[in-house]
Amino acid sequence: MTLHEAIQQVLLKANKALTAKVIAEILNANSWYSKKDGSKIASSQIGARVKNYPLLFNKTNGLISLKSKTGIIPEKTIIKQKRVTVDSIKSDSNLLMKVLMNEKNFKSVSNSEHLIPDQPGLYCMRIKNKMILDNVFSNVLTERNHNIMYIGMASKSLQKRFLNQELRAKGHGTFFRSLGAILGFVPEKGSLIGKSNQNNYKFSSNNEQKIIEWIDENLIVNWVAVTDNLNELENELIKQHLPLLNISGNPEALNNVRVLRDQCKKIARG
C-alpha cells in the first residue's frame, strides 16, 4: 500500500478530518504503511504527500479530509490531470472494500458500539475461532480459507441496521436470524401467526440474549460509512468472499443455512 492510499484508509475509517500529526500516529501504530528505512512516519511527510495529491485531499485550517466521502474520485475528473494521479486513483475503486475487509480494522462489538455511525454504509462480521461452530460450518470456512460470517449493507443507518438489528435483535436482522438458526435456536411455536410477514421469525427474549452474548464473545466487526453504489459494492464483496451466512447473491450459498432458516419459519408459522 502506498502512503497516499494509507492516508485515504485512515480518513475513510475515521470518517472525519484529521491533522497530519494524528494521521502519522495512526499509521505508525497500525503498520499499514512502513518506510523502507524502518523509521517512523513524520507529520511533515503526511503533509507533503497530501500536497502532492490535491485531487484526493482537502487541507483546511490544518485538518486533512478526503475530496470524496468514498475516497474515490470520478476518473473523468482525473484524466485532465497528471498521469501519475490517474494511475493512482484507478486502483482506488477498490480502496473502500479494502478498508472494510482489512482484518486489522476489526474490533469486538463491545469496543465498537459507540463508534457505529448513524449513516449508510457496509458492514462485515468475522468469527474469532471458526472451530466453535458445528463441523458443517467450520469445515466450510476452512475450505474457503477465511472467517467471514456475513457481509451486509445499511441503506439508511449503520447504527439502526447493523448495530440494533443485526447485533442486538432490535427489529428484523437477517444475520441475527441466520446465526440463531445455525446455533440451534428456534423461535416460539406459532409466533408468526397473524403477522403480515411470515418470514421474519424472532427468538424468545431469553434466547435473543443468549445469541447476543455469543456475538459479544465470538465475533469481531467492521464497517465503512458510504452512500454511493451500496448494492454494487455489497454484491461484489459477497461474490468475492463467499461469506458463510449470506444467501442472496452468494454463488456458494449454503443449503444448510436455508434448511435451518426454513425450519425456524415453519415452527414460527405454527
C-alpha angles and dihedrals in degrees: 000000000000122000095253090050089051091050089051090051092052092050093045091052094045091046090207141072117280137188121252089247093056092046090051091049092051093048093047088052100046101036095223086141127024128188117236092240092051094239123136122272111254125217088238089060090053091049092050093049092048090051090053092055106049092159091059103042143040121205118195126164090345094308120119121210139164121266087221126039088226095045088241122116119199108260093228088064093050097047088073090060136063119317092238089060092051092053094047096049096046088067091049092075084085097041095093091055091046090055091050097046099039104117091213089068096057120107138178115271092244090057092046107046096089092045102053106107131225090242138100117271152116128284139190136194126205129186119234095215116017091191092077089070125086110282092251091063100034089053091053091052090048091051091048091047096227142087099225113139102176145350121201146158135231110209093192113012134008088197093057101036104030102031105028102033106027100035104025104032093236096145130344113327117179092204093048092052093047093046092050090050096053090046089059101255120137131193124250111280113262094006091134095051109125094010119128092222111058095185106056099083119176132207124232116275090252093052092044089057091050091052091048090052089050090051092050092050101041112026136075121196144199137181143178126210110231135147105191129080094354095157093047093048093047092049092049092049093049093049092047100045104027097214116212099242103032111108106166112075093001111127089201099040111163117247088204089066092048092050094050092047090049090051090053091050091050092052093046091049089057 
